[in-house]
Amino acid sequence: LRVLGAGERVVLATSGGRQVLILGAGFDTRGERLAMPGLAYFEVDHPATQARKREAMGAPAGVRYLAWHFERDALSELRGALAKLGHDGAARTLVLWEGVTMYLTARAIDETLAMVRGLGAGSRLVCNYFDARRMHGLRWMLRPERVFVGLVGEPFRSGFDPTTLREFLSARGFELERDESYREVAGRMYGEQHARRGQRSRRMAVARVAG
């Protein structure tokens, strides 16, 4: 579920940001589809995945790539590496962190949040995650996915509890602005008749760097 889609331009305009940082970008194509004058996209991803993407897509104008292994490379060094590509760490940045948190350890999640916390005040983080409570209650539904991601070497590791997410993020320097299940997002964006297409166990959240 791409929560911003074409509305990303509106989000950037209203938040005052001119930088988009995509963590774990995968085969995301927004840098090419939503290019704007003066807007820079920075894509950070696993070296192997990023190499395949660049081979398939080339190098779209306005997109700057950085190969990074989130479990092995020091997140404390990520801001410096981005700066070498032209990222302004003191300016607002829209950080997209989709399809990543469920594969990371608690340590990698904390280190990533600490890195994002060091960006310009008012920067926003958009992420999706598994509801930890429903992960345990829906093991039979997630079993096929668990088997598949385990076989490819990326097992599910983490989830968050929506009832404590605000406190969790606050302790790490963020203010939670929105937290919804995919079902709620589908209902809000496409009407209640489509709400059932969204899953309650999967959620998206928007948080702002405090300060």
C-alpha positions as CSV (number, residue, x, y, z in Angstrom):
1,L,0.0,0.0,0.0
2,R,1.7,3.2,-1.2
3,V,0.2,5.6,1.3
4,L,1.4,8.8,-0.4
5,G,1.2,8.0,-4.1
6,A,0.6,11.0,-6.3
7,G,-0.3,13.1,-3.3
8,E,3.4,13.1,-2.3
9,R,3.9,16.5,-4.0
10,V,1.2,17.9,-1.7
11,V,2.9,16.5,1.3
12,L,6.2,18.0,0.3
13,A,4.7,21.4,-0.4
14,T,2.8,21.6,2.9
15,S,5.8,20.3,5.0
16,G,8.2,22.7,3.3
17,G,10.6,19.9,2.4
18,R,12.6,19.5,-0.8
19,Q,14.3,16.2,0.0
20,V,12.9,12.7,0.0
21,L,14.9,9.9,1.7
22,I,13.7,6.4,0.9
23,L,15.1,3.8,3.3
24,G,14.9,0.2,1.9
25,A,13.8,1.6,-1.4
26,G,13.6,-1.8,-3.2
27,F,12.1,-1.2,-6.7
28,D,10.2,2.0,-5.7
29,T,9.8,4.2,-8.8
30,R,8.5,7.4,-7.2
31,G,11.8,9.2,-7.8
32,E,11.2,8.9,-11.5
33,R,7.4,9.2,-11.6
34,L,7.1,12.2,-9.2
35,A,10.2,14.2,-10.2
36,M,10.0,17.9,-9.6
37,P,12.4,20.8,-10.2
38,G,14.5,21.3,-7.1
39,L,13.4,18.1,-5.5
40,A,16.0,15.5,-4.7
41,Y,15.4,11.8,-4.0
42,F,17.9,9.7,-2.0
43,E,17.4,6.0,-2.2
44,V,19.2,3.8,0.4
45,D,19.0,0.0,0.0
46,H,20.8,-3.3,0.2
47,P,23.6,-3.4,-2.3
48,A,22.4,-6.4,-4.2
49,T,18.8,-5.1,-4.6
50,Q,20.0,-1.7,-5.6
51,A,22.3,-3.1,-8.2
52,R,19.5,-5.1,-9.8
53,K,17.3,-2.0,-9.8
54,R,19.9,0.3,-11.4
55,E,20.6,-2.4,-14.0
56,A,16.9,-2.6,-14.9
57,M,16.0,1.2,-14.7
58,G,19.2,3.0,-15.3
59,A,19.7,6.2,-13.3
60,P,16.6,8.5,-13.4
61,A,17.4,12.2,-13.1
62,G,17.0,13.6,-9.6
63,V,17.6,10.2,-7.9
64,R,20.8,9.6,-5.9
65,Y,21.6,6.1,-4.8
66,L,23.4,4.8,-1.7
67,A,24.1,1.1,-1.1
68,W,23.6,0.2,2.5
69,H,23.2,-2.9,4.6
70,F,21.0,-1.9,7.6
71,E,22.0,-4.8,9.8
72,R,25.7,-4.6,9.1
73,D,26.7,-1.0,8.2
74,A,26.8,1.5,11.0
75,L,23.7,3.7,10.9
76,S,25.6,6.4,12.7
77,E,27.6,6.9,9.5
78,L,24.6,7.1,7.2
79,R,24.0,10.9,7.5
80,G,27.7,11.5,6.5
81,A,27.4,9.2,3.5
82,L,24.2,11.0,2.4
83,A,25.9,14.4,2.8
84,K,28.5,13.3,0.3
85,L,25.6,12.8,-2.2
86,G,24.3,16.3,-1.5
87,H,21.8,15.7,1.2
88,D,21.3,18.7,3.5
89,G,21.1,17.2,7.0
90,A,19.9,20.4,8.5
91,A,16.9,20.8,6.2
92,R,13.5,19.1,6.4
93,T,13.4,15.7,4.8
94,L,10.5,13.4,4.1
95,V,11.7,9.9,5.1
96,L,9.8,6.9,3.6
97,W,10.4,3.6,5.5
98,E,8.0,1.1,3.9
99,G,8.3,-2.7,3.9
100,V,11.3,-2.6,6.1
101,T,10.5,-2.5,9.9
102,M,9.1,-6.1,10.0
103,Y,12.5,-7.5,8.8
104,L,14.7,-5.6,11.2
105,T,15.9,-6.4,14.7
106,A,15.0,-4.1,17.5
107,R,18.6,-2.8,17.5
108,A,18.5,-1.9,13.8
109,I,15.1,-0.2,14.3
110,D,16.4,1.9,17.2
111,E,19.6,2.9,15.3
112,T,17.6,3.9,12.2
113,L,15.2,6.0,14.3
114,A,18.2,7.7,15.9
115,M,19.6,8.5,12.5
116,V,16.3,10.0,11.3
117,R,16.0,11.9,14.6
118,G,19.2,13.7,13.7
119,L,17.7,15.2,10.5
120,G,16.3,18.7,10.3
121,A,13.5,19.7,12.8
122,G,10.1,19.1,11.3
123,S,11.3,16.2,9.1
124,R,8.6,13.5,8.7
125,L,8.9,9.8,8.9
126,V,6.3,7.6,7.1
127,C,6.5,3.9,7.8
128,N,4.4,0.8,7.8
129,Y,4.6,-2.0,10.3
130,F,2.9,-5.2,11.6
131,D,0.7,-4.9,14.6
132,A,2.6,-7.1,17.1
133,R,-0.6,-8.1,18.9
134,R,-2.2,-9.4,15.7
135,M,1.1,-11.1,14.5
136,H,0.7,-13.5,17.4
137,G,-3.0,-13.9,16.9
138,L,-2.9,-14.5,13.1
139,R,0.1,-16.9,12.9
140,W,-1.9,-19.2,10.6
141,M,-2.7,-16.4,8.2
142,L,0.9,-15.2,8.1
143,R,2.4,-18.7,7.8
144,P,2.8,-18.7,4.0
145,E,4.5,-15.3,4.1
146,R,6.7,-16.3,7.0
147,V,7.8,-19.4,5.1
148,F,8.6,-17.5,1.9
149,V,10.5,-14.6,3.5
150,G,12.4,-17.1,5.6
151,L,13.5,-19.1,2.5
152,V,14.8,-15.9,0.9
153,G,16.7,-15.0,4.0
154,E,14.6,-12.2,5.3
155,P,12.4,-13.6,8.1
156,F,9.8,-11.4,9.9
157,R,11.4,-10.1,13.1
158,S,9.6,-7.1,14.5
159,G,6.2,-5.5,15.1
160,F,4.9,-2.6,17.1
161,D,2.0,-2.3,19.5
162,P,-0.3,0.6,18.3
163,T,-1.4,1.2,21.9
164,T,2.1,2.1,22.9
165,L,3.5,3.4,19.6
166,R,3.1,7.1,20.6
167,E,5.2,6.6,23.8
168,F,7.7,4.4,21.9
169,L,8.3,7.2,19.4
170,S,8.2,10.0,21.9
171,A,11.0,8.4,23.9
172,R,13.1,8.5,20.6
173,G,12.4,12.1,19.8
174,F,9.3,11.9,17.5
175,E,5.7,13.1,17.7
176,L,3.2,10.7,16.3
177,E,0.8,12.4,13.8
178,R,-1.1,9.5,12.4
179,D,-1.4,5.8,12.9
180,E,-3.9,3.7,11.0
181,S,-4.5,0.1,9.9
182,Y,-4.6,-0.6,6.2
183,R,-8.3,-1.2,6.6
184,E,-8.8,2.3,8.0
185,V,-6.6,3.8,5.2
186,A,-8.6,2.0,2.5
187,G,-11.8,3.2,4.0
188,R,-10.6,6.8,4.2
189,M,-9.1,6.9,0.7
190,Y,-11.6,4.8,-1.3
191,G,-14.8,4.6,0.8
192,E,-16.1,2.1,3.2
193,Q,-17.1,-0.3,0.5
194,H,-13.4,-0.9,-0.1
195,A,-12.3,-0.9,3.6
196,R,-12.4,-4.7,3.9
197,R,-9.6,-5.0,1.3
198,G,-7.2,-3.6,3.8
199,Q,-5.7,-5.7,6.6
200,R,-6.0,-4.8,10.3
201,S,-2.7,-6.4,11.1
202,R,-0.8,-4.1,8.8
203,R,-0.5,-0.4,9.7
204,M,1.0,2.9,8.6
205,A,2.2,5.7,10.8
206,V,3.4,9.3,10.2
207,A,5.7,10.9,12.8
208,R,7.5,14.2,12.9
209,V,10.9,14.9,14.3
210,A,10.4,16.9,17.5
211,G,12.1,20.2,18.2
